Amino acid sequence: MAVIFCVVWNAVVVLSIVWFIVSIETTIRWNNIQGVNTIESTGQLLPTILGAVSMVRVLKRLVLLALGKVSPLIISAWLNFIR
C-alpha cells in the first residue's frame, strides 16, 4: 500500500510541476510578452544558474545514494572526505 501511495504522490507532484510550467508559458504567449526566451538579462540568468546548481546537487545525492547501496564503505569514506 505504501508503494502505491508513493507512486501516486510522485505522479501528482510531477503533474503539478507540468501544470505550472504550461500555465506560465501559456500566459506569456497569450499576453505577447517579449524578450523572455533568452538568458541575456539577470532575471533569466540567475534562475538558470540556480536551477543548474540545484540539479547538480540532486544528481550528486542520487549518485551517493546509489553508491551507498552498493558499498556502505564507499559512501562513508566520501562523506568524511567532503566534510
N, C-alpha and C positions, 0 to 999 in steps of 0.2 A: 504494500500500500504506500509505503514511503517513497519507493522508486517512482510510482505513478505520479505522486504529488510533485516530486522534483522535476519530472519531465514536463508536467502541465505548467508548473511555476516558471520554468525556463522558457517554455513556449510563450507564455503570457508576457514575460519580460522582453523577449525578442520582438514579438508583435507590437508591443508598446513602443519600443525604440523605432521600429519601422514606421509606425503610425505618426510619431512625432516628426521624423525626418520628412516623410511625404507631405504632411500638413504644412511644415515650414517652407519646403520647396515650392509647393503649390501656391502658397500665399505670396511668395516672392515673384513667381511667374504671373499670377493674376494682377498684381499691382505694378507690374513692369518696372521693378526696381533694378537699376543698372549698376554695374561695377562690383557685383558681389561674387563673380565667378573666377576671380583671380586672388592670389595671396599677396598682392603688392602692398596693401595697406596693413597697418599694425593690427587693425580689428580682425583681419583674416589670418595674419601670420601667427599671432600669439596662440589662438586656439589650435592651429595646425601643429605648432611645436609642442604645446601641452598634450594634445592628443597622441602625438607620436611618442613622446616620453612615457605617457601612461601606458601605451600599448607595449613598449619595450619592457616596462616594469612587470606587467601582467605576464608577458611571454617568459621573462626570467623566472617568475614564481612557478609557472607551469613546468618549465624545464627542471627546476629544482625539485618540485613535487614528483615528477616522473623519475628523476634520479634517486630520490629518497625511497621510492617503491622498489627500485632495482637494488640499491645498496644503501642502507642507512649510514654506513661509514662515510660514503662519498658526500652525502648531504651534510652531515655533522662537520666534516672537515671543511667544506665550502663555507658553511655558516660561521665557523670560527675564523676563517680567513678573512671574510668581508667585515667582520666586526672590529 
